[in-house]
Amino acid sequence: MLLGVRHHGPGSARAVRAALEAARPRTVLIEGPPEADALIPLAAEAEMRPPVALLAHAVDDPGRSAFWPFAEFSPEWVALRWALERGVPARFIDLPATHTLAWEKADEAGPEEGTGADSEEGTGAGSGADGDVHSEAGGGDGSGGGDGVGRVRLDPLAVLADAAGYDDPERWWEDVVEHRGPADGDALAPFLVLEEAMGALREVYGSGGHERDLVREAYMRLQLRAAQREFGVDGVAVVCGAWHVPALRSRPSVAADRALLKGLPKVRTDMTWVPWTHRRLARASGYGAGIASPGWYGHLFGVRDRPVERWMTKVAGLLRDEDRIVSSAHVIEAVRLAETLAAMRGRPLPGLGETTDAVRAVMCEGSDVPLALVHDRLAVGDVMGEVPEGAPAVPLQRDLDRIRRRLRLKPEALEREIELDLRKEIDAERGRLLHRLRLLGVDWGEPVASRGSTGTFRETWRLRWEPESAVRVAEAGVWGTTVLAAATAKAEADAVAAPGLAEVTGLAERCLLAELPDALPVVMRVLTDRAALDTDVGQLAQALPALVRSLRYGDVRGTGTGALAEVAAGLAERIFVGLPPACAALDADAAEEMRRHVDAVHGAVGLLGDTGGASETGGAHGMGGASGTGGAHEMGGAHGAEGEDSASGPTQAEGADGAEGGDGAGVAGGAEDAGGGGSGVDGGALRARWRGVLRVLCARDTVPGVIRGRAVRLLLDEGELASEEAARLMGLVLSPGTAPADAAAWIEGFVGGGSGGGMLLVHDERLLGLVDAWLTAVPAEAFTDVLPLLRRTFSAYESGVRRTLGELVKRGPGRTGRTTTTAQGVPGFAPDLDPGRADAVLPVVRLLLGLTAGGADGERGEGGSGEGDDGDGDGAMVQVGSGDGGLVGVGT
């Protein structure tokens, strides 16, 4: 009994069940890899829930793999469950995976792409519908592992649909199979009709471009003969793609079949069950044997009656969950419209097309936006299967399953976001697991920006488990048998093979995030060697931010980062020395890239100064030390009176009368100054050196205008450059003696959209007036040259900023005398700060930070807080102490 089916066809699945019940065969043969015979009993376990897939991979190269997916409505799955429920032997009879995976390896040597894990095109339940794009096992004769470059492969359903006058094969299949009831009294009638149609096609088209099907069919015939000898001719039922039925019905000689199988390549393989998803069954995912709407087909298979009414009810429920107004009357009218459309189109029942049109018109009010949600959530769906724990798996997969169960992380096909608070042990472990998996190439989670919090103690992850992740885990198994061991070995290998310094620093950051203490020494050794030899300032500038982030991440996780701090400080010093020469004589593109490097280094130096003082033994655990503006910065490990200048207390690297002038902030970090075993990085000295570099950049005429403008802006924002001085420098640059293109580049660097320059012009009309005067004086012949740069600069501003600037220019900048640089200060504010009003907010600040009230004498005890004078003669330094040794400084 040959039962030709369409893979993943609910109509075929119902017909197979009826035929098996009627014939009661003694054995069932199913199209699929015979290596999976030992896995068949697992399909009967309660924990096995489709969609699932058989995964085969090469033992020596787990990345070479193939899938054979099964859905609840797959005819092969129905046949398998029928046999298990009735105790009937079931076997897979397709060409072994040991040959199909070897075929893939041979195909990779040719000009085509191998399908690998991404094709999930299996020879069994996952292969083509009934020969349509039969796309066999990953590298068999699938889309990429095929029968020759450029060969046209026949789609049998498309040919039959075209002969019947249909332009859509799916609609034709629904009309003739899915929407037809079972034949009265003859369960085999649908199969006989389909076999006749496929026989006619094969007489005309032969193999239809599926040349390797001839080899597969030879193997299946040999297995069929063996089963018939064992169980009798009438005791065998075969469930396979309808395309193969005419070939199995024919009986070439045994010698001819064996000749086709002689000399096939082999590769040692392992096989197991893995979860699958409806989304991966969809043809849109690249699965050649897929169907357009797995969720719709699953609905047709699962409901016993009134499929259209039940579908519309599901749609209404989904739209109501999305806060759309859908009533019972909408459901009734949508059903009526779908039935009317089906009658007008000559269809036996409304199909997905009719129901979709009805939903759009009645429930979505003609909008395709909610309709897209219906298609994504229902017509395709995010259903994910499950496999029992007893299924074979590589040791790494078993360790991963054990960890995720302990951490209560369930793989889900539906994308979701989770917030991790790294101060909680379980969240910290979850973060470490996800980071380790990313190191191994298993992208179960993707880090995204946190909403509502920018603290380093919080992480946000977007999770989504894809079936291919099982292959990635198998591939990563070559690095170790546990997640920790595999991630450590992979990180060490990646460090040695990293092409550049930036890659090594990024790897060091990832090792800290993943907490790989055994891998970090190797990475640091490679990092030190590369940093000592690399002379490219651009490469050094790319590497520094990742190093500084690593210092902060190390603090929040309690990881020692002394070696990283030393490397970061050395890297920063080399950048300071090499940056001015590297900025000379650059073209426009190189200057823009160097400007980005300057921004990155500026942010990194600021963080390095804050982080450098954190003591590993007594420093802050969370935000990396104390920080403040306008006074001394005290390390979290210091004890004693705040404001007292003792041997183990804070020292001032740069005060109000420092070398650079102005209200500079100083940080004295390290073990010497903080009283702990810190890194010894002097943050204040680094910041002072960096400010000196910025002053050099803004004064050199050989430096491109975009870099000079950005250097002036950074100094202005840091308070190291008075507004009057910035206005003077801008006036010099915008004078008639400067080429318009260079002046426009300077403006781009100074008030570029990404730096908040629009608000600077809004609130400092003196600068706006300089820009306006220069722009109106640009000669006509030069205006077209500077216009693109200016347009790029100002178009990056928010619409409200652009509108305000337009109003100010229309009125005339400076006419009201409103400016932030006058001696009287900002209108509405006193010339100086009011310490009394500033002190009044301290209780609220403590409440927001969750700090307990401290002593009134300025002393800071365990879990307490205090206020004290910084002793530098430059105003009050309000310090709020936390129990873990951290400080928050607010300069007053």
Disulfide bonds with the S-S distance in Angstrom:
none
